[in-house]
Amino acid sequence: MAPALVLRGGQVWDGLSSGPRPADVVCEDGLVRELVAPGTARTGREDLAVDVDGCAVLPGLVDAHVHLVWDGSTDPVAHVAEDGEQLTTVRAAEYARRYLPAGITTVRDLGGNWDVAITVARAVDRGHLDGPTIVAAGQTVIMTGGHDPFWGVPCDGPDAVVRGVRGQVAKGAGVIKTAATGGVYGQAHGEEVGASELTYEELAALAGEAHRRGRRVAAHALGEDGVRNAVRAGIDTIEHGVFLAEDVVADMVRQGTVLCPTVEVYRRMAGGAAPGYAVQKAREVVQAHRRSVAMAVAAGVPVIAGTDAGAPGMAHPSLVDEITALQDYGLSPLQALRAATSAAADALGLPATGRIRPGSPADLLLVDGDPFSDPALLRRPWGVVRRAQLRRN
């Protein structure tokens, strides 16, 4: 049995409660073993005891929407085309390495060329690469000519989308990504933000097969009709959700459908961080997006934090910016932190992650001060625990 790590005297927030409480955290064999009253944790001769008095101890953060093949430049699609598969894979591995020092211990990658993110996820799992846990979709299941064709698997008709799901599962995808509507960035011509793409019948067949194979489904969905189709079809998470209607929001609450709004990326693209066609589209959606997020929050839709990191203007990592933006869009500090920990982990199908409790992964974030009153502290973690190993920044 490996030596234990004991964090003594910190203010521990478990990822769920209304606030932190003083406790010692004992980590062993990659897991949290116990939480005990301050100063009461027992330590052996070889255990590592660290005094964290005055520090907040939080679950490792979760970014529920990234693209490791993209570089956050004005036009990352063009850069991938220039670099090709091998150089893009090297870059994706480097971007993955940047997450742990920022306290982000889990990410969900929702689309990439050549299934690169699946390869990077395997490299982390097998110990070849130092990085966060990666739940990777690989390529996305889209209609012919649909959103993000550069990494899409074109599928037309219910039978074809079932084959598309099976193909990605066979490659090792941990989640299935699809496109229910057009988007803001990706194609300069032939794609409208609100236009529906895969039909309800196709989305229902896709969700049914993915769930049968034990995979959750994330749908890129901006337009009202496309969001409605995705929710009715049983999609698990709606990505972006720019144009929501009251009846759709009510259905999301009833079904437990999760919204991953990625609010900051549209504000940055609207500010000029993208090609001209995308800047114009972003400017047209920002206010509608704010109204939709506020409606969802007020109704009780589960909201999680995802950055679209790698997209124009969004570097790896950018999660604290998204947490701050979510508060600007109506979430309380507690809701925003849950959105980047326990709520996000639940949406990814990782119910033990994003929490500090016995049996949860010992993936922790250590910051000086109170991040509930000052979220900017999350930008400067003094330490990160990954699988019960302390890393000092």
N, C-alpha and C positions, 0 to 999 in steps of 0.2 A: 504494500500500500504506500502511495506517495505521501510525502510530508504534507500536512495541512497548511492552508493560508488562513490566518485569523486577522480580520480587520476589527480593531478595537475602538469603541467609543464614538463611532460615527453616527450621523443622523441618517437613518436608513429609510428610504421610501421603497415600498414593495412593488410598485407599478400599478397598484389598484387603489390604495387607501387615499383618504383626503389629504394626507400630509405625512411627513417623516416622523419617525420615533427613534430615540436612542437605543442602540443595540450593538452587540458584537456579531459579526458574520463569520461563520466557519465554513471554509470551502475545502473540498477534498475530492480527488479523483474526477475532476472536471465538473463537479456539481456543488451546489450549496448544500451543506450537511445540516446546519442548524442556525437559528437566530436565538441569541440568549441575552439576558440582561447585561448592560455594560459592565465590563470588568470581571465577568464570571466565566468566560470561555476558558476551557482547559487547553493547555498546549503541551506538546511533547518536546523532547530535546531537539528534534530535527525540524519541528514546525517553524514556519515563518510568521511571527506576530508583528503587525504594523499598526502603529498608533495613528488613527485617522480622526482624532478629536477635532471638532470644528468643521469637518468636511461632510458633504452630502454623499451618500452611497446610493446609486440608482441602478436599475437594470441597464444593461447595454442597450443602446438605441437601435431602432429598426427603421430602415428606409425602405418603404414598400414599393418604390417605383424608380428604378435606375436603368441606364443603358451603358454597360461597361465598354462597348465598342465605340461609343461616341466620346468626343473630347471637350465638349462645352464651348466650342468655338462658334463663330457666326454661322457656319455651314458644315456641321460634322458629317453629313452624308457625303459631301464631296471629299472630305479627308479620308474616309474609309475607302472610297473608290480609288483614291490615289495610292493609299498604302497597301491595299490587297490583304489577303487572309493572314499571312504569317506575321507581318508587322502589326496588324490590328490585334492579333492575339497577344503579342508582347505588350502592346499598349494597354489592353484590357487587364492583363495581369498586374501591371503597374498601378492602374487606377484602383483595382481591388485592394492592393496593399495600403492605400491611403486611408481606408476607412477605419481600421482599428485604432490608430493614434487619435482619431477624432471621437472615439467612444462608440462608434457604430459597429455593432458586432453581428448584425444580420441585415442582408439586403435581398430584395426581390428584383431580379433582372427581367424586364418585360419586353424583350425583343432585341435581337442582334443578328448580324450577318453570320452565316456559316455555323450557326449554333456555337459560337465562340464561348458564350457565357456558360454553357453546359460543361465545356472543357475546363474553364477556369474554376467552376464549382467543384469538379472532380479533383482538380489539383489541390484545392484547399482541403477537401475531405481526406485526401490521401497523404497530406503532410508535405506536399511538394511546394506549396505556396503559402505564405503567411497572409491570411486575409479573413474576412468575415464569413459566416455561413451564408451561402448564396443559394437562393431558391430561383432557379433559372428556367425561363420559358423556351429559350432557343429561338427558333423562327416562329412567326405568328401565322395563324390560320386566317386567311383573308379571301375575299372574292377576287376574281381576275381583275386586275387594274385597280384594286382597292388600296386603302391607306397603307403606307410604308411598304411598297412592293419590293424594295431592295432587300428586305429580309422576310418577305412573306411567302407562304406556301399557298398558291392560288387553288381555291377549292370552290366549285360551283355545284349547288344541290346538296341535300342532306347526306346522301351516300358519300359524296366527296369530302365533306367536312369530317365525317366519321373517320375516313381514311387518313385525313390530315392529323386528327388527334392521335390516332394510333401510331402514325409515323413519328410524331414528336415524343410520345411516351416511350417508344422503342429506342429513341436516341438518348433518353435519360432526362427529359424535361420534368421538372418538379412542379410546374404549373403550366396551364395552357393559356396563351394570350390570343385574342381575336380582335377584330375591328368591326364594330357595329355601324360606325359612321366615318365620314371624312374627318380631316384634322386641320390644324393650323400650319404646321411645318411638315415638310416631307416631299410634296410634289408641287411644283409651280403652276402646273396646268392640269385640268381634268379632275380636280378634287375640291369639293365644297365642304365647309365646316359642318353644316347641318344635314348633309345628304346621308340617307340611310344606305348601308352597303349590304352586309349579309342580312338575309330575311329572318323573320321570326322563326320559320320552320328550320332554317339552317342553324340558327343560334340554339334552338331547342335540341336539335340533334347533336350539336357540338357539346353542349353542356351535359346532356344525358350520357354521352360516351365518356367524356372526361371524368364525370363523377363515378361512372361504373369502373373506371380504371384508377380511382383513388386520387384524382387530380382536381384541384380547384381551377376556376376559370376567371380570368380578368379580361374585361372588354373595354377597349378604347371606344368611348361613346360620348359625343358632344351634343348632337342634335336631339331634340325632344322625342321624335318618333323612334330613333335608334336606341335611345336610352330605354324607352318604354318597351321595345321589343326585347332588349337584353334582360331587363328585370323580369318580364313575363316568362322568358325562357329559362330562368333559374340561374343566370350568371351570378357568381359570388361577389365580385367587386366591380364597380363601375369606375373606370379611370377617367378623370377630368369632370364629366357630368356638367358641362357648361350651361346647357339649357334644360332645366328641370321644370316639370309641371306638378301641380299639387297632387293630382291623382297618382303620379309616378312616385312621388315622395311617400305618399301613404302606403303604396305597395311595397316600397323599400323597407319601411318601418315594420310592416306586417310580416315580411319574409326574412328580415334580418340582412337584407342586401347592404353591402358596405360601400361607402363613397371614399375614393382616394382622389381628392380634387386637384392636386398639383397646382396650387394657386400662384406661387411665385414665378414659375416659368413663363406664364402668359404675361405677367406684368413686365418681366425683363424683355421678352420679345417685343411687346408693345413699345418699350422704350428704345428699341433699335438694335437689339442684340441678335437679330436674325436677318435672313435675306428679305428684300423689300416686300415680296408677296406675302411672307409670313408676318412681317411687322404690321401690314395693313389688316390682315385677318385678326391678329391678336388684339389690335386696338378696337376691333368690332365686338370682341367677346368679353373683355375684362369686366365691364359693369354687369353684364348678364351673369357672369360667373359668380361675382360677389353676391348677387341676389339669390342665386341658386344655392350657394353654400349656406347662406344665412337661413334660407328656408329649410334646408336639410337639418341643420343644427337645431333649429327651433322645434322641429318635428321629432327629433330623437333618432335620426338616421346615424348609424355608427360611422364615424369619420376617422380615417387613418392618414398618417403623414407619408407622403411620397413626393420626391423632388423632381422626377424626370431628369435626374443628374446625367450629364453628357449631352443633353439637348442644348440648343443655343442659349448661351448666357448662364448655364448651370454647370459649374465645375464639380469635380469629384473631390470631396463630398460637399453637399449644400444643405444638409438636413436642418441645421439650426436656423437657417434663413426661412425654411418652410415652417418650422415650429412657430417662429415669430410672425410669419404671414398668416398662419391659421388663427392666431390670436387677434390679428387685425381684422380677420373675416368673421369674428364672433365667438371663437372658442375661448374658454377660460384657460388660464395657465395650467390648471390640473387637467382639463380635457386635452389640451395640446400635448402635454407630456404623456398622457395615456395613449394618444394617437400615435406617438412615436415609440411606444413600448408595448404594453399588454394588449391594447386594441389592435395594433398592427400585427402582433404575433398571432393573435386569435384568427385574424383574417387570412394569414398565411398558412393556417393549419398547424401552428406550433404552440399549443396551449401552455406548455411549460416555460416557454421563452418569454422575455419581456417582463419578468417577475423576479422577485427575490423571496424565495420560500424553500423549505427543504425539498430537495429533488429537482429543483430547477437548474438549468445550466449556469455554471459560475462565470457568467459574462456580465461584468459590472463596470460602471462608470464612476469615477471619483473626482469630485470638484470641490474647490474651496468656496464656502458660502452657501447661499440658498437660491437654487435655480428657479424656484417657484416665484420669487420676487424679482429675480434678475436672470432671465433666460440666456443672456449673453455669457454667463459663466460657463455654459455648456460648450462654448467655443474654446475654452482653455482648460480642459481636463488635466489634472496633474498626474493621473494614473488611470490605467484601464486594466481590468482583470479579464483574461480570455481563457476559458477552460481551467479556471483556478490558478492561473499563472499571472502574477502581477507584472505589469509593464509600466515603468515610470516614463513620463514624457519630459 
